[in-house]
Amino acid sequence: MLFWRASYLRLLYDSDEIKRMRPIVDMHHRLGVQSELLDPGDVYRLLPQLREGEPLAGSVTNDSDGIVHHDAVVWAH
């Protein structure tokens, strides 16, 4: 079904975004999704080149996410 594994790192730039993402990450954990809320220091260690841009408030990451092509899903059904 044209499925592949992909991780993501959602960059957050202000404290309101962090507040909004906390309950989402908690929900992920209840559902068995291993997302994680990272502080700016963790993000800059992963991607030091981001230090050159706008200061980050944090990030949400998921190393075990996946993508499936929507047309393939519809065709399979």
PDB file of N, CA, C, O and CB in Angstrom:
ATOM      1  N   MET A   1       0.817  -1.204   0.000  1.00  0.00           N
ATOM      2  CA  MET A   1       0.000   0.000   0.000  1.00  0.00           C
ATOM      3  C   MET A   1       0.854   1.258   0.000  1.00  0.00           C
ATOM      4  O   MET A   1       0.417   2.298   0.494  1.00  0.00           O
ATOM      5  CB  MET A   1      -0.926   0.003   1.198  1.00  0.00           C
ATOM      6  N   LEU A   2       2.042   1.186  -0.535  1.00  0.00           N
ATOM      7  CA  LEU A   2       2.932   2.353  -0.583  1.00  0.00           C
ATOM      8  C   LEU A   2       3.137   2.944   0.808  1.00  0.00           C
ATOM      9  O   LEU A   2       2.955   4.144   1.014  1.00  0.00           O
ATOM     10  CB  LEU A   2       2.363   3.423  -1.529  1.00  0.00           C
ATOM     11  N   PHE A   3       3.512   2.106   1.744  1.00  0.00           N
ATOM     12  CA  PHE A   3       3.751   2.498   3.132  1.00  0.00           C
ATOM     13  C   PHE A   3       5.249   2.558   3.382  1.00  0.00           C
ATOM     14  O   PHE A   3       5.993   1.690   2.927  1.00  0.00           O
ATOM     15  CB  PHE A   3       3.069   1.513   4.119  1.00  0.00           C
ATOM     16  N   TRP A   4       5.686   3.568   4.096  1.00  0.00           N
ATOM     17  CA  TRP A   4       7.080   3.619   4.517  1.00  0.00           C
ATOM     18  C   TRP A   4       7.184   4.303   5.873  1.00  0.00           C
ATOM     19  O   TRP A   4       6.380   5.163   6.233  1.00  0.00           O
ATOM     20  CB  TRP A   4       7.943   4.353   3.469  1.00  0.00           C
ATOM     21  N   ARG A   5       8.199   3.888   6.601  1.00  0.00           N
ATOM     22  CA  ARG A   5       8.468   4.472   7.918  1.00  0.00           C
ATOM     23  C   ARG A   5       9.109   5.837   7.746  1.00  0.00           C
ATOM     24  O   ARG A   5       9.952   6.046   6.874  1.00  0.00           O
ATOM     25  CB  ARG A   5       9.382   3.547   8.762  1.00  0.00           C
ATOM     26  N   ALA A   6       8.696   6.743   8.582  1.00  0.00           N
ATOM     27  CA  ALA A   6       9.281   8.084   8.573  1.00  0.00           C
ATOM     28  C   ALA A   6       9.145   8.670   9.966  1.00  0.00           C
ATOM     29  O   ALA A   6       8.108   8.502  10.608  1.00  0.00           O
ATOM     30  CB  ALA A   6       8.597   9.002   7.509  1.00  0.00           C
ATOM     31  N   SER A   7      10.150   9.339  10.430  1.00  0.00           N
ATOM     32  CA  SER A   7      10.037  10.026  11.714  1.00  0.00           C
ATOM     33  C   SER A   7       9.743  11.500  11.446  1.00  0.00           C
ATOM     34  O   SER A   7       9.904  11.982  10.325  1.00  0.00           O
ATOM     35  CB  SER A   7      11.342   9.858  12.568  1.00  0.00           C
ATOM     36  N   TYR A   8       9.319  12.194  12.470  1.00  0.00           N
ATOM     37  CA  TYR A   8       9.105  13.627  12.307  1.00  0.00           C
ATOM     38  C   TYR A   8       9.577  14.376  13.530  1.00  0.00           C
ATOM     39  O   TYR A   8       9.694  13.822  14.623  1.00  0.00           O
ATOM     40  CB  TYR A   8       7.635  13.928  12.041  1.00  0.00           C
ATOM     41  N   LEU A   9       9.844  15.643  13.319  1.00  0.00           N
ATOM     42  CA  LEU A   9      10.245  16.556  14.381  1.00  0.00           C
ATOM     43  C   LEU A   9       9.450  17.839  14.150  1.00  0.00           C
ATOM     44  O   LEU A   9       9.793  18.638  13.279  1.00  0.00           O
ATOM     45  CB  LEU A   9      11.819  16.818  14.386  1.00  0.00           C
ATOM     46  N   ARG A  10       8.397  18.032  14.928  1.00  0.00           N
ATOM     47  CA  ARG A  10       7.546  19.219  14.795  1.00  0.00           C
ATOM     48  C   ARG A  10       8.141  20.314  15.663  1.00  0.00           C
ATOM     49  O   ARG A  10       8.206  20.180  16.885  1.00  0.00           O
ATOM     50  CB  ARG A  10       6.056  18.917  15.205  1.00  0.00           C
ATOM     51  N   LEU A  11       8.572  21.390  15.034  1.00  0.00           N
ATOM     52  CA  LEU A  11       9.229  22.484  15.756  1.00  0.00           C
ATOM     53  C   LEU A  11       8.184  23.423  16.348  1.00  0.00           C
ATOM     54  O   LEU A  11       7.208  23.785  15.690  1.00  0.00           O
ATOM     55  CB  LEU A  11      10.185  23.264  14.822  1.00  0.00           C
ATOM     56  N   LEU A  12       8.406  23.808  17.595  1.00  0.00           N
ATOM     57  CA  LEU A  12       7.486  24.682  18.316  1.00  0.00           C
ATOM     58  C   LEU A  12       8.245  25.954  18.706  1.00  0.00           C
ATOM     59  O   LEU A  12       9.362  25.898  19.220  1.00  0.00           O
ATOM     60  CB  LEU A  12       6.890  23.964  19.582  1.00  0.00           C
ATOM     61  N   TYR A  13       7.611  27.095  18.449  1.00  0.00           N
ATOM     62  CA  TYR A  13       8.319  28.359  18.615  1.00  0.00           C
ATOM     63  C   TYR A  13       7.847  29.216  19.781  1.00  0.00           C
ATOM     64  O   TYR A  13       8.497  30.213  20.095  1.00  0.00           O
ATOM     65  CB  TYR A  13       8.202  29.140  17.377  1.00  0.00           C
ATOM     66  N   ASP A  14       6.743  28.871  20.435  1.00  0.00           N
ATOM     67  CA  ASP A  14       6.365  29.650  21.618  1.00  0.00           C
ATOM     68  C   ASP A  14       5.720  28.757  22.668  1.00  0.00           C
ATOM     69  O   ASP A  14       5.344  27.619  22.390  1.00  0.00           O
ATOM     70  CB  ASP A  14       5.407  30.789  21.232  1.00  0.00           C
ATOM     71  N   SER A  15       5.599  29.286  23.868  1.00  0.00           N
ATOM     72  CA  SER A  15       5.123  28.487  25.009  1.00  0.00           C
ATOM     73  C   SER A  15       3.676  28.038  24.824  1.00  0.00           C
ATOM     74  O   SER A  15       3.290  26.994  25.348  1.00  0.00           O
ATOM     75  CB  SER A  15       5.250  29.288  26.307  1.00  0.00           C
ATOM     76  N   ASP A  16       2.866  28.807  24.088  1.00  0.00           N
ATOM     77  CA  ASP A  16       1.486  28.381  23.829  1.00  0.00           C
ATOM     78  C   ASP A  16       1.451  27.092  23.014  1.00  0.00           C
ATOM     79  O   ASP A  16       0.592  26.238  23.234  1.00  0.00           O
ATOM     80  CB  ASP A  16       0.712  29.486  23.095  1.00  0.00           C
ATOM     81  N   GLU A  17       2.377  26.951  22.081  1.00  0.00           N
ATOM     82  CA  GLU A  17       2.444  25.713  21.297  1.00  0.00           C
ATOM     83  C   GLU A  17       2.816  24.527  22.186  1.00  0.00           C
ATOM     84  O   GLU A  17       2.288  23.427  22.020  1.00  0.00           O
ATOM     85  CB  GLU A  17       3.464  25.854  20.148  1.00  0.00           C
ATOM     86  N   ILE A  18       3.721  24.757  23.123  1.00  0.00           N
ATOM     87  CA  ILE A  18       4.100  23.694  24.064  1.00  0.00           C
ATOM     88  C   ILE A  18       2.877  23.280  24.886  1.00  0.00           C
ATOM     89  O   ILE A  18       2.622  22.088  25.063  1.00  0.00           O
ATOM     90  CB  ILE A  18       5.258  24.167  25.003  1.00  0.00           C
ATOM     91  N   LYS A  19       2.121  24.262  25.387  1.00  0.00           N
ATOM     92  CA  LYS A  19       0.924  23.963  26.183  1.00  0.00           C
ATOM     93  C   LYS A  19      -0.088  23.161  25.378  1.00  0.00           C
ATOM     94  O   LYS A  19      -0.707  22.236  25.903  1.00  0.00           O
ATOM     95  CB  LYS A  19       0.280  25.258  26.688  1.00  0.00           C
ATOM     96  N   ARG A  20      -0.263  23.512  24.099  1.00  0.00           N
ATOM     97  CA  ARG A  20      -1.224  22.792  23.254  1.00  0.00           C
ATOM     98  C   ARG A  20      -0.761  21.378  22.941  1.00  0.00           C
ATOM     99  O   ARG A  20      -1.588  20.476  22.805  1.00  0.00           O
ATOM    100  CB  ARG A  20      -1.456  23.552  21.957  1.00  0.00           C
ATOM    101  N   MET A  21       0.547  21.168  22.824  1.00  0.00           N
ATOM    102  CA  MET A  21       1.060  19.855  22.438  1.00  0.00           C
ATOM    103  C   MET A  21       1.154  18.876  23.608  1.00  0.00           C
ATOM    104  O   MET A  21       1.108  17.665  23.392  1.00  0.00           O
ATOM    105  CB  MET A  21       2.415  20.010  21.807  1.00  0.00           C
ATOM    106  N   ARG A  22       1.284  19.370  24.840  1.00  0.00           N
ATOM    107  CA  ARG A  22       1.392  18.464  25.999  1.00  0.00           C
ATOM    108  C   ARG A  22       0.241  17.453  26.074  1.00  0.00           C
ATOM    109  O   ARG A  22       0.494  16.254  26.198  1.00  0.00           O
ATOM    110  CB  ARG A  22       1.432  19.278  27.287  1.00  0.00           C
ATOM    111  N   PRO A  23      -1.030  17.913  26.000  1.00  0.00           N
ATOM    112  CA  PRO A  23      -2.118  16.934  26.064  1.00  0.00           C
ATOM    113  C   PRO A  23      -2.145  15.997  24.845  1.00  0.00           C
ATOM    114  O   PRO A  23      -2.604  14.860  24.950  1.00  0.00           O
ATOM    115  CB  PRO A  23      -3.453  17.658  26.181  1.00  0.00           C
ATOM    116  N   ILE A  24      -1.666  16.461  23.718  1.00  0.00           N
ATOM    117  CA  ILE A  24      -1.619  15.607  22.525  1.00  0.00           C
ATOM    118  C   ILE A  24      -0.586  14.503  22.709  1.00  0.00           C
ATOM    119  O   ILE A  24      -0.838  13.347  22.369  1.00  0.00           O
ATOM    120  CB  ILE A  24      -1.292  16.443  21.265  1.00  0.00           C
ATOM    121  N   VAL A  25       0.577  14.862  23.247  1.00  0.00           N
ATOM    122  CA  VAL A  25       1.608  13.848  23.521  1.00  0.00           C
ATOM    123  C   VAL A  25       1.099  12.867  24.572  1.00  0.00           C
ATOM    124  O   VAL A  25       1.341  11.666  24.456  1.00  0.00           O
ATOM    125  CB  VAL A  25       2.933  14.515  23.997  1.00  0.00           C
ATOM    126  N   ASP A  26       0.398  13.357  25.598  1.00  0.00           N
ATOM    127  CA  ASP A  26      -0.194  12.462  26.599  1.00  0.00           C
ATOM    128  C   ASP A  26      -1.184  11.496  25.952  1.00  0.00           C
ATOM    129  O   ASP A  26      -1.195  10.308  26.274  1.00  0.00           O
ATOM    130  CB  ASP A  26      -0.897  13.277  27.701  1.00  0.00           C
ATOM    131  N   MET A  27      -2.020  12.006  25.034  1.00  0.00           N
ATOM    132  CA  MET A  27      -2.961  11.148  24.323  1.00  0.00           C
ATOM    133  C   MET A  27      -2.217  10.109  23.493  1.00  0.00           C
ATOM    134  O   MET A  27      -2.599   8.939  23.476  1.00  0.00           O
ATOM    135  CB  MET A  27      -3.883  11.984  23.427  1.00  0.00           C
ATOM    136  N   HIS A  28      -1.158  10.529  22.806  1.00  0.00           N
ATOM    137  CA  HIS A  28      -0.336   9.584  22.045  1.00  0.00           C
ATOM    138  C   HIS A  28       0.118   8.437  22.937  1.00  0.00           C
ATOM    139  O   HIS A  28       0.018   7.271  22.556  1.00  0.00           O
ATOM    140  CB  HIS A  28       0.885  10.295  21.429  1.00  0.00           C
ATOM    141  N   HIS A  29       0.610   8.765  24.110  1.00  0.00           N
ATOM    142  CA  HIS A  29       1.113   7.734  25.036  1.00  0.00           C
ATOM    143  C   HIS A  29       0.009   6.771  25.452  1.00  0.00           C
ATOM    144  O   HIS A  29       0.230   5.562  25.525  1.00  0.00           O
ATOM    145  CB  HIS A  29       1.726   8.388  26.283  1.00  0.00           C
ATOM    146  N   ARG A  30      -1.189   7.308  25.726  1.00  0.00           N
ATOM    147  CA  ARG A  30      -2.322   6.438  26.087  1.00  0.00           C
ATOM    148  C   ARG A  30      -2.674   5.492  24.941  1.00  0.00           C
ATOM    149  O   ARG A  30      -3.129   4.372  25.176  1.00  0.00           O
ATOM    150  CB  ARG A  30      -3.555   7.286  26.464  1.00  0.00           C
ATOM    151  N   LEU A  31      -2.465   5.941  23.701  1.00  0.00           N
ATOM    152  CA  LEU A  31      -2.779   5.128  22.526  1.00  0.00           C
ATOM    153  C   LEU A  31      -1.613   4.248  22.089  1.00  0.00           C
ATOM    154  O   LEU A  31      -1.729   3.493  21.124  1.00  0.00           O
ATOM    155  CB  LEU A  31      -3.192   6.022  21.381  1.00  0.00           C
ATOM    156  N   GLY A  32      -0.491   4.342  22.797  1.00  0.00           N
ATOM    157  CA  GLY A  32       0.663   3.520  22.465  1.00  0.00           C
ATOM    158  C   GLY A  32       1.592   4.135  21.432  1.00  0.00           C
ATOM    159  O   GLY A  32       2.493   3.460  20.934  1.00  0.00           O
ATOM    160  N   VAL A  33       1.388   5.398  21.103  1.00  0.00           N
ATOM    161  CA  VAL A  33       2.260   6.105  20.155  1.00  0.00           C
ATOM    162  C   VAL A  33       3.411   6.719  20.946  1.00  0.00           C
ATOM    163  O   VAL A  33       3.186   7.402  21.945  1.00  0.00           O
ATOM    164  CB  VAL A  33       1.467   7.213  19.351  1.00  0.00           C
ATOM    165  N   GLN A  34       4.628   6.482  20.507  1.00  0.00           N
ATOM    166  CA  GLN A  34       5.804   6.905  21.264  1.00  0.00           C
ATOM    167  C   GLN A  34       6.315   8.281  20.837  1.00  0.00           C
ATOM    168  O   GLN A  34       7.475   8.422  20.449  1.00  0.00           O
ATOM    169  CB  GLN A  34       6.909   5.883  21.108  1.00  0.00           C
ATOM    170  N   SER A  35       5.451   9.293  20.908  1.00  0.00           N
ATOM    171  CA  SER A  35       5.926  10.652  20.635  1.00  0.00           C
ATOM    172  C   SER A  35       6.587  11.196  21.896  1.00  0.00           C
ATOM    173  O   SER A  35       6.404  10.665  22.992  1.00  0.00           O
ATOM    174  CB  SER A  35       4.753  11.586  20.170  1.00  0.00           C
ATOM    175  N   GLU A  36       7.350  12.252  21.719  1.00  0.00           N
ATOM    176  CA  GLU A  36       8.098  12.809  22.852  1.00  0.00           C
ATOM    177  C   GLU A  36       8.193  14.315  22.698  1.00  0.00           C
ATOM    178  O   GLU A  36       8.428  14.820  21.601  1.00  0.00           O
ATOM    179  CB  GLU A  36       9.515  12.181  22.954  1.00  0.00           C
ATOM    180  N   LEU A  37       8.012  15.027  23.793  1.00  0.00           N
ATOM    181  CA  LEU A  37       8.177  16.475  23.830  1.00  0.00           C
ATOM    182  C   LEU A  37       9.615  16.766  24.215  1.00  0.00           C
ATOM    183  O   LEU A  37      10.075  16.341  25.274  1.00  0.00           O
ATOM    184  CB  LEU A  37       7.174  17.145  24.830  1.00  0.00           C
ATOM    185  N   LEU A  38      10.326  17.487  23.362  1.00  0.00           N
ATOM    186  CA  LEU A  38      11.738  17.788  23.602  1.00  0.00           C
ATOM    187  C   LEU A  38      11.913  19.253  23.971  1.00  0.00           C
ATOM    188  O   LEU A  38      11.181  20.113  23.481  1.00  0.00           O
ATOM    189  CB  LEU A  38      12.587  17.445  22.364  1.00  0.00           C
ATOM    190  N   ASP A  39      12.876  19.534  24.829  1.00  0.00           N
ATOM    191  CA  ASP A  39      13.199  20.927  25.120  1.00  0.00           C
ATOM    192  C   ASP A  39      14.184  21.430  24.056  1.00  0.00           C
ATOM    193  O   ASP A  39      14.751  20.627  23.315  1.00  0.00           O
ATOM    194  CB  ASP A  39      13.798  21.078  26.565  1.00  0.00           C
ATOM    195  N   PRO A  40      14.392  22.748  23.975  1.00  0.00           N
ATOM    196  CA  PRO A  40      15.256  23.289  22.922  1.00  0.00           C
ATOM    197  C   PRO A  40      16.660  22.690  22.913  1.00  0.00           C
ATOM    198  O   PRO A  40      17.224  22.462  21.843  1.00  0.00           O
ATOM    199  CB  PRO A  40      15.359  24.777  23.073  1.00  0.00           C
ATOM    200  N   GLY A  41      17.229  22.434  24.085  1.00  0.00           N
ATOM    201  CA  GLY A  41      18.572  21.851  24.131  1.00  0.00           C
ATOM    202  C   GLY A  41      18.639  20.507  23.431  1.00  0.00           C
ATOM    203  O   GLY A  41      19.601  20.224  22.717  1.00  0.00           O
ATOM    204  N   ASP A  42      17.615  19.668  23.630  1.00  0.00           N
ATOM    205  CA  ASP A  42      17.564  18.364  22.952  1.00  0.00           C
ATOM    206  C   ASP A  42      17.470  18.537  21.440  1.00  0.00           C
ATOM    207  O   ASP A  42      18.129  17.827  20.680  1.00  0.00           O
ATOM    208  CB  ASP A  42      16.369  17.536  23.460  1.00  0.00           C
ATOM    209  N   VAL A  43      16.642  19.492  21.014  1.00  0.00           N
ATOM    210  CA  VAL A  43      16.472  19.730  19.574  1.00  0.00           C
ATOM    211  C   VAL A  43      17.789  20.191  18.956  1.00  0.00           C
ATOM    212  O   VAL A  43      18.184  19.695  17.901  1.00  0.00           O
ATOM    213  CB  VAL A  43      15.362  20.783  19.319  1.00  0.00           C
ATOM    214  N   TYR A  44      18.469  21.132  19.600  1.00  0.00           N
ATOM    215  CA  TYR A  44      19.724  21.654  19.058  1.00  0.00           C
ATOM    216  C   TYR A  44      20.827  20.596  19.050  1.00  0.00           C
ATOM    217  O   TYR A  44      21.714  20.638  18.197  1.00  0.00           O
ATOM    218  CB  TYR A  44      20.177  22.867  19.863  1.00  0.00           C
ATOM    219  N   ARG A  45      20.784  19.652  19.985  1.00  0.00           N
ATOM    220  CA  ARG A  45      21.743  18.545  19.933  1.00  0.00           C
ATOM    221  C   ARG A  45      21.468  17.636  18.737  1.00  0.00           C
ATOM    222  O   ARG A  45      22.400  17.139  18.105  1.00  0.00           O
ATOM    223  CB  ARG A  45      21.691  17.730  21.236  1.00  0.00           C
ATOM    224  N   LEU A  46      20.189  17.421  18.427  1.00  0.00           N
ATOM    225  CA  LEU A  46      19.832  16.596  17.269  1.00  0.00           C
ATOM    226  C   LEU A  46      20.141  17.298  15.945  1.00  0.00           C
ATOM    227  O   LEU A  46      20.653  16.690  15.006  1.00  0.00           O
ATOM    228  CB  LEU A  46      18.353  16.230  17.325  1.00  0.00           C
ATOM    229  N   LEU A  47      19.818  18.589  15.895  1.00  0.00           N
ATOM    230  CA  LEU A  47      19.988  19.375  14.666  1.00  0.00           C
ATOM    231  C   LEU A  47      20.648  20.715  14.987  1.00  0.00           C
ATOM    232  O   LEU A  47      19.962  21.733  15.084  1.00  0.00           O
ATOM    233  CB  LEU A  47      18.623  19.601  13.964  1.00  0.00           C
ATOM    234  N   PRO A  48      21.964  20.724  15.151  1.00  0.00           N
ATOM    235  CA  PRO A  48      22.657  21.959  15.548  1.00  0.00           C
ATOM    236  C   PRO A  48      22.455  23.114  14.569  1.00  0.00           C
ATOM    237  O   PRO A  48      22.551  24.275  14.967  1.00  0.00           O
ATOM    238  CB  PRO A  48      24.133  21.687  15.691  1.00  0.00           C
ATOM    239  N   GLN A  49      22.179  22.823  13.307  1.00  0.00           N
ATOM    240  CA  GLN A  49      21.994  23.892  12.325  1.00  0.00           C
ATOM    241  C   GLN A  49      20.758  24.747  12.626  1.00  0.00           C
ATOM    242  O   GLN A  49      20.644  25.854  12.099  1.00  0.00           O
ATOM    243  CB  GLN A  49      21.881  23.297  10.926  1.00  0.00           C
ATOM    244  N   LEU A  50      19.837  24.265  13.454  1.00  0.00           N
ATOM    245  CA  LEU A  50      18.663  25.058  13.812  1.00  0.00           C
ATOM    246  C   LEU A  50      19.005  26.219  14.736  1.00  0.00           C
ATOM    247  O   LEU A  50      18.194  27.130  14.902  1.00  0.00           O
ATOM    248  CB  LEU A  50      17.625  24.177  14.467  1.00  0.00           C
ATOM    249  N   ARG A  51      20.184  26.204  15.339  1.00  0.00           N
ATOM    250  CA  ARG A  51      20.606  27.319  16.202  1.00  0.00           C
ATOM    251  C   ARG A  51      20.659  28.640  15.444  1.00  0.00           C
ATOM    252  O   ARG A  51      20.566  29.709  16.048  1.00  0.00           O
ATOM    253  CB  ARG A  51      21.973  27.025  16.812  1.00  0.00           C
ATOM    254  N   GLU A  52      20.810  28.568  14.128  1.00  0.00           N
ATOM    255  CA  GLU A  52      20.930  29.779  13.311  1.00  0.00           C
ATOM    256  C   GLU A  52      19.596  30.477  13.081  1.00  0.00           C
ATOM    257  O   GLU A  52      19.580  31.641  12.681  1.00  0.00           O
ATOM    258  CB  GLU A  52      21.549  29.437  11.982  1.00  0.00           C
ATOM    259  N   GLY A  53      18.474  29.795  13.323  1.00  0.00           N
ATOM    260  CA  GLY A  53      17.159  30.361  13.036  1.00  0.00           C
ATOM    261  C   GLY A  53      16.514  30.991  14.247  1.00  0.00           C
ATOM    262  O   GLY A  53      17.174  31.316  15.234  1.00  0.00           O
ATOM    263  N   GLU A  54      15.220  31.155  14.151  1.00  0.00           N
ATOM    264  CA  GLU A  54      14.432  31.707  15.240  1.00  0.00           C
ATOM    265  C   GLU A  54      14.518  30.786  16.458  1.00  0.00           C
ATOM    266  O   GLU A  54      14.478  29.566  16.299  1.00  0.00           O
ATOM    267  CB  GLU A  54      12.963  31.905  14.805  1.00  0.00           C
ATOM    268  N   PRO A  55      14.635  31.338  17.670  1.00  0.00           N
ATOM    269  CA  PRO A  55      14.756  30.502  18.866  1.00  0.00           C
ATOM    270  C   PRO A  55      13.541  29.582  19.043  1.00  0.00           C
ATOM    271  O   PRO A  55      12.399  29.993  18.840  1.00  0.00           O
ATOM    272  CB  PRO A  55      14.928  31.383  20.106  1.00  0.00           C
ATOM    273  N   LEU A  56      13.812  28.349  19.419  1.00  0.00           N
ATOM    274  CA  LEU A  56      12.766  27.353  19.615  1.00  0.00           C
ATOM    275  C   LEU A  56      12.300  27.317  21.061  1.00  0.00           C
ATOM    276  O   LEU A  56      13.054  27.622  21.986  1.00  0.00           O
ATOM    277  CB  LEU A  56      13.259  25.978  19.194  1.00  0.00           C
ATOM    278  N   ALA A  57      11.023  26.934  21.237  1.00  0.00           N
ATOM    279  CA  ALA A  57      10.502  26.674  22.574  1.00  0.00           C
ATOM    280  C   ALA A  57      10.577  25.185  22.871  1.00  0.00           C
ATOM    281  O   ALA A  57      10.555  24.776  24.032  1.00  0.00           O
ATOM    282  CB  ALA A  57       9.051  27.184  22.710  1.00  0.00           C
ATOM    283  N   GLY A  58      10.663  24.378  21.828  1.00  0.00           N
ATOM    284  CA  GLY A  58      10.731  22.936  21.990  1.00  0.00           C
ATOM    285  C   GLY A  58      10.335  22.230  20.713  1.00  0.00           C
ATOM    286  O   GLY A  58      10.327  22.827  19.637  1.00  0.00           O
ATOM    287  N   SER A  59      10.007  20.957  20.837  1.00  0.00           N
ATOM    288  CA  SER A  59       9.672  20.150  19.676  1.00  0.00           C
ATOM    289  C   SER A  59       8.905  18.914  20.114  1.00  0.00           C
ATOM    290  O   SER A  59       9.007  18.476  21.259  1.00  0.00           O
ATOM    291  CB  SER A  59      10.939  19.755  18.900  1.00  0.00           C
ATOM    292  N   VAL A  60       8.140  18.363  19.192  1.00  0.00           N
ATOM    293  CA  VAL A  60       7.521  17.052  19.391  1.00  0.00           C
ATOM    294  C   VAL A  60       8.104  16.148  18.317  1.00  0.00           C
ATOM    295  O   VAL A  60       8.182  16.522  17.147  1.00  0.00           O
ATOM    296  CB  VAL A  60       5.929  17.115  19.315  1.00  0.00           C
ATOM    297  N   THR A  61       8.508  14.960  18.729  1.00  0.00           N
ATOM    298  CA  THR A  61       9.102  14.022  17.793  1.00  0.00           C
ATOM    299  C   THR A  61       8.448  12.655  17.916  1.00  0.00           C
ATOM    300  O   THR A  61       7.914  12.293  18.964  1.00  0.00           O
ATOM    301  CB  THR A  61      10.606  13.913  18.026  1.00  0.00           C
ATOM    302  N   ASN A  62       8.500  11.911  16.828  1.00  0.00           N
ATOM    303  CA  ASN A  62       8.047  10.525  16.809  1.00  0.00           C
ATOM    304  C   ASN A  62       8.950   9.789  15.841  1.00  0.00           C
ATOM    305  O   ASN A  62       8.939  10.053  14.639  1.00  0.00           O
ATOM    306  CB  ASN A  62       6.529  10.401  16.397  1.00  0.00           C
ATOM    307  N   ASP A  63       9.739   8.855  16.379  1.00  0.00           N
ATOM    308  CA  ASP A  63      10.690   8.118  15.546  1.00  0.00           C
ATOM    309  C   ASP A  63      10.084   6.897  14.874  1.00  0.00           C
ATOM    310  O   ASP A  63      10.741   6.267  14.046  1.00  0.00           O
ATOM    311  CB  ASP A  63      11.862   7.693  16.371  1.00  0.00           C
ATOM    312  N   SER A  64       8.846   6.544  15.211  1.00  0.00           N
ATOM    313  CA  SER A  64       8.266   5.328  14.635  1.00  0.00           C
ATOM    314  C   SER A  64       6.984   5.613  13.865  1.00  0.00           C
ATOM    315  O   SER A  64       6.091   4.768  13.804  1.00  0.00           O
ATOM    316  CB  SER A  64       7.988   4.313  15.728  1.00  0.00           C
ATOM    317  N   ASP A  65       6.894   6.791  13.284  1.00  0.00           N
ATOM    318  CA  ASP A  65       5.723   7.153  12.501  1.00  0.00           C
ATOM    319  C   ASP A  65       5.803   6.499  11.127  1.00  0.00           C
ATOM    320  O   ASP A  65       6.826   5.914  10.773  1.00  0.00           O
ATOM    321  CB  ASP A  65       5.603   8.685  12.369  1.00  0.00           C
ATOM    322  N   GLY A  66       4.753   6.596  10.376  1.00  0.00           N
ATOM    323  CA  GLY A  66       4.746   6.041   9.035  1.00  0.00           C
ATOM    324  C   GLY A  66       3.854   6.863   8.119  1.00  0.00           C
ATOM    325  O   GLY A  66       3.007   7.631   8.575  1.00  0.00           O
ATOM    326  N   ILE A  67       4.054   6.690   6.853  1.00  0.00           N
ATOM    327  CA  ILE A  67       3.274   7.395   5.842  1.00  0.00           C
ATOM    328  C   ILE A  67       2.732   6.354   4.878  1.00  0.00           C
ATOM    329  O   ILE A  67       3.446   5.439   4.468  1.00  0.00           O
ATOM    330  CB  ILE A  67       4.131   8.477   5.094  1.00  0.00           C
ATOM    331  N   VAL A  68       1.482   6.501   4.527  1.00  0.00           N
ATOM    332  CA  VAL A  68       0.895   5.648   3.504  1.00  0.00           C
ATOM    333  C   VAL A  68       0.234   6.558   2.484  1.00  0.00           C
ATOM    334  O   VAL A  68      -0.414   7.539   2.847  1.00  0.00           O
ATOM    335  CB  VAL A  68      -0.130   4.626   4.113  1.00  0.00           C
ATOM    336  N   HIS A  69       0.395   6.238   1.227  1.00  0.00           N
ATOM    337  CA  HIS A  69      -0.171   7.065   0.169  1.00  0.00           C
ATOM    338  C   HIS A  69      -1.685   6.911   0.163  1.00  0.00           C
ATOM    339  O   HIS A  69      -2.192   5.791   0.104  1.00  0.00           O
ATOM    340  CB  HIS A  69       0.424   6.686  -1.210  1.00  0.00           C
ATOM    341  N   HIS A  70      -2.410   8.018   0.223  1.00  0.00           N
ATOM    342  CA  HIS A  70      -3.868   7.976   0.356  1.00  0.00           C
ATOM    343  C   HIS A  70      -4.553   7.259  -0.809  1.00  0.00           C
ATOM    344  O   HIS A  70      -5.539   6.556  -0.589  1.00  0.00           O
ATOM    345  CB  HIS A  70      -4.409   9.382   0.469  1.00  0.00           C
ATOM    346  N   ASP A  71      -4.067   7.414  -2.024  1.00  0.00           N
ATOM    347  CA  ASP A  71      -4.677   6.721  -3.163  1.00  0.00           C
ATOM    348  C   ASP A  71      -4.561   5.206  -3.003  1.00  0.00           C
ATOM    349  O   ASP A  71      -5.486   4.476  -3.359  1.00  0.00           O
ATOM    350  CB  ASP A  71      -4.017   7.166  -4.482  1.00  0.00           C
ATOM    351  N   ALA A  72      -3.447   4.731  -2.477  1.00  0.00           N
ATOM    352  CA  ALA A  72      -3.263   3.300  -2.293  1.00  0.00           C
ATOM    353  C   ALA A  72      -4.231   2.753  -1.253  1.00  0.00           C
ATOM    354  O   ALA A  72      -4.721   1.632  -1.391  1.00  0.00           O
ATOM    355  CB  ALA A  72      -1.827   2.996  -1.886  1.00  0.00           C
ATOM    356  N   VAL A  73      -4.511   3.533  -0.215  1.00  0.00           N
ATOM    357  CA  VAL A  73      -5.459   3.088   0.816  1.00  0.00           C
ATOM    358  C   VAL A  73      -6.854   2.974   0.211  1.00  0.00           C
ATOM    359  O   VAL A  73      -7.543   1.973   0.413  1.00  0.00           O
ATOM    360  CB  VAL A  73      -5.468   4.071   2.027  1.00  0.00           C
ATOM    361  N   VAL A  74      -7.268   3.995  -0.528  1.00  0.00           N
ATOM    362  CA  VAL A  74      -8.603   3.972  -1.159  1.00  0.00           C
ATOM    363  C   VAL A  74      -8.700   2.799  -2.129  1.00  0.00           C
ATOM    364  O   VAL A  74      -9.701   2.083  -2.132  1.00  0.00           O
ATOM    365  CB  VAL A  74      -8.891   5.313  -1.905  1.00  0.00           C
ATOM    366  N   TRP A  75      -7.687   2.596  -2.939  1.00  0.00           N
ATOM    367  CA  TRP A  75      -7.704   1.494  -3.907  1.00  0.00           C
ATOM    368  C   TRP A  75      -7.792   0.150  -3.198  1.00  0.00           C
ATOM    369  O   TRP A  75      -8.503  -0.744  -3.657  1.00  0.00           O
ATOM    370  CB  TRP A  75      -6.452   1.538  -4.797  1.00  0.00           C
ATOM    371  N   ALA A  76      -7.076  -0.007  -2.079  1.00  0.00           N
ATOM    372  CA  ALA A  76      -7.080  -1.268  -1.349  1.00  0.00           C
ATOM    373  C   ALA A  76      -8.454  -1.580  -0.748  1.00  0.00           C
ATOM    374  O   ALA A  76      -8.832  -2.743  -0.611  1.00  0.00           O
ATOM    375  CB  ALA A  76      -6.030  -1.232  -0.250  1.00  0.00           C
ATOM    376  N   HIS A  77      -9.194  -0.528  -0.392  1.00  0.00           N
ATOM    377  CA  HIS A  77     -10.533  -0.759   0.162  1.00  0.00           C
ATOM    378  C   HIS A  77     -11.500  -1.088  -0.934  1.00  0.00           C
ATOM    379  O   HIS A  77     -12.680  -1.315  -0.669  1.00  0.00           O
ATOM    380  CB  HIS A  77     -11.024   0.456   0.942  1.00  0.00           C
TER     381      HIS A  77
END
